[in-house]
Amino acid sequence: MNAIPAALREDDVVAALREILGSPANPRITLGIGDDAALWQPSRSHRSAITTDMLVEGVHFTRTAMTLADAGWRALAANASDLAAMGARPVLATVALGVSSETSFADLCELYRGLAAAAAQTQLAIVGGDLSRAPVLTIAIAAVGEVRAADAKTRAGARAGNVLAVTGELGAARAGLIVAQRHGVLAPELAEVALRAFRRPQARIGEGRFLAASRNVTAMMDCSDGLSTDLGRLCAASGLGAVVDAVPVAPAARALSRQVAEDAERFALSGGEDFELLVAVQARAFGYLAGRFEARFGRPLLEIGHLRAGSGMEFRGEPLERSGWEHFER
């Protein structure tokens, strides 16, 4: 096995772990390490989607940028978004907390109020968990969803010529992080929208189930690590390259990009935690599916480009490098 590089990247670690663990021996585990969630087939007609996510204080959140209730919300929403990316209906979750010596009982109650609010919105029932002492406050959640076997979508099913689309404008969460760090950089109305996107992101569960039910959707994942990074993962899983023609930029992100003298589309490409879904759709059916999507959800399914044979990503005629969140570079 190749050694893990000194400069760790999440994808390198995942690939190494997949090699160490090998393929699942249980035939009911139909998808293992490497996608948004694993898939388990409890019956002939349905599969369970299982995912886990961790938030560490000082790495994924700080109390200067958000409340502990916001941190709880984001932790649960991240798992719900992974289930949405598989087209799954959320069912249950467990929450394990590593509690630092500086964490009070009131802090835990505030954190759980955020978890409970997100659980109610996403219909994930919190059924248990664990508590332990830890150097810093750590939130680790495992969530389970259910999806019809025929509807389960992964990153690996896309085909050359498929249209690439996202379920909403991008960059607002990145703008919210900057607003939280530098007060007064945006007008109050845009600042409020950006902070809400950063602190209380919305998992696209209904949209995921709708898109997964279409046979014309060939692959799907969420954009939690930024479009440039996550599109690269979809391309790698499907063995394809991509051409990005346009990036839909949220108004708050566009305004903030001017403040930091950065191109608006590249600002959005490098963002993370938008939790919009990235989908590959058969070209001949995209117009019909997009029309049904807009009628159902009141907003458009936004075309951003297409997949092509080969490898690599391109934006405006130039190579597109991954510039989103890398877990081992922060």
HUCOR-V809973 format. One record per residue. N is the residue number from 0. PHI is phi in whole degrees, -180 to 180 (999 if undefined). Layout:
n=<N	N>
phi=<PHI	PHI>
This chain:
n=<0	1	2	3	4	5	6	7	8	9	10	11	12	13	14	15	16	17	18	19	20	21	22	23	24	25	26	27	28	29	30	31	32	33	34	35	36	37	38	39	40	41	42	43	44	45	46	47	48	49	50	51	52	53	54	55	56	57	58	59	60	61	62	63	64	65	66	67	68	69	70	71	72	73	74	75	76	77	78	79	80	81	82	83	84	85	86	87	88	89	90	91	92	93	94	95	96	97	98	99	100	101	102	103	104	105	106	107	108	109	110	111	112	113	114	115	116	117	118	119	120	121	122	123	124	125	126	127	128	129	130	131	132	133	134	135	136	137	138	139	140	141	142	143	144	145	146	147	148	149	150	151	152	153	154	155	156	157	158	159	160	161	162	163	164	165	166	167	168	169	170	171	172	173	174	175	176	177	178	179	180	181	182	183	184	185	186	187	188	189	190	191	192	193	194	195	196	197	198	199	200	201	202	203	204	205	206	207	208	209	210	211	212	213	214	215	216	217	218	219	220	221	222	223	224	225	226	227	228	229	230	231	232	233	234	235	236	237	238	239	240	241	242	243	244	245	246	247	248	249	250	251	252	253	254	255	256	257	258	259	260	261	262	263	264	265	266	267	268	269	270	271	272	273	274	275	276	277	278	279	280	281	282	283	284	285	286	287	288	289	290	291	292	293	294	295	296	297	298	299	300	301	302	303	304	305	306	307	308	309	310	311	312	313	314	315	316	317	318	319	320	321	322	323	324	325	326	327	328	329>
phi=<999	-67	-69	-71	-59	-62	-88	-68	-127	-54	-63	-65	-65	-59	-63	-65	-65	-61	-70	-64	-80	73	-75	-59	-76	-78	-65	-79	-85	-94	-151	-105	-65	125	-112	-66	-148	-84	-125	-125	-104	-79	-150	-68	-96	-129	-125	-95	-103	-122	-141	-146	-149	-131	-120	-116	-62	92	-113	-102	-158	-132	-76	-77	-97	-161	-80	-67	-63	-63	-61	-63	-58	-63	-62	-72	-62	-62	-70	-62	-66	-63	-66	-59	-65	-94	79	-93	-89	-61	-123	-148	-148	-119	-124	-109	-117	-98	-108	-81	-66	-90	-89	-94	-60	-62	-62	-64	-64	-63	-58	-71	-64	-67	-60	-65	-64	-68	-63	-65	-70	-91	62	-97	-84	-81	-111	163	160	-157	-130	-152	-76	-150	-61	-136	-62	-132	-117	-120	-122	-115	-130	-126	-129	-133	-144	-61	-55	-73	-97	-58	-112	-126	-84	-100	-98	-68	-132	-57	94	-62	-78	-99	-148	-127	-85	-173	-68	-116	99	-65	-67	-63	-61	-63	-62	-67	-61	-65	-87	-132	-63	89	-82	-130	-59	-54	-65	-70	-61	-64	-64	-64	-64	-65	-64	-77	-88	-132	-63	-107	-74	-88	-70	-61	-64	-64	-69	-63	-68	-64	-72	-90	-71	-82	-89	-100	-156	-158	-158	-98	-105	-68	-105	101	-60	-63	-76	-73	-63	-60	-70	-63	-62	-63	-66	-95	68	-134	-108	-143	-120	-99	-94	-156	-120	-73	-107	-64	-53	-64	-68	-64	-65	-71	-60	-67	-65	-101	56	-126	-56	-62	-68	-70	-58	-71	-59	-91	-75	-150	61	-76	63	-75	-97	-104	-129	-109	-131	-58	-59	-65	-106	-64	-59	-65	-65	-63	-64	-67	-61	-66	-64	-80	-113	75	-152	-79	-88	-96	-73	-121	164	-152	-96	-137	-65	105	-145	85	-122	-134	-140	55	78	-122	-58	-102	-93	-69	-137	-87	-73	-120	-64	-103	-110	-112>
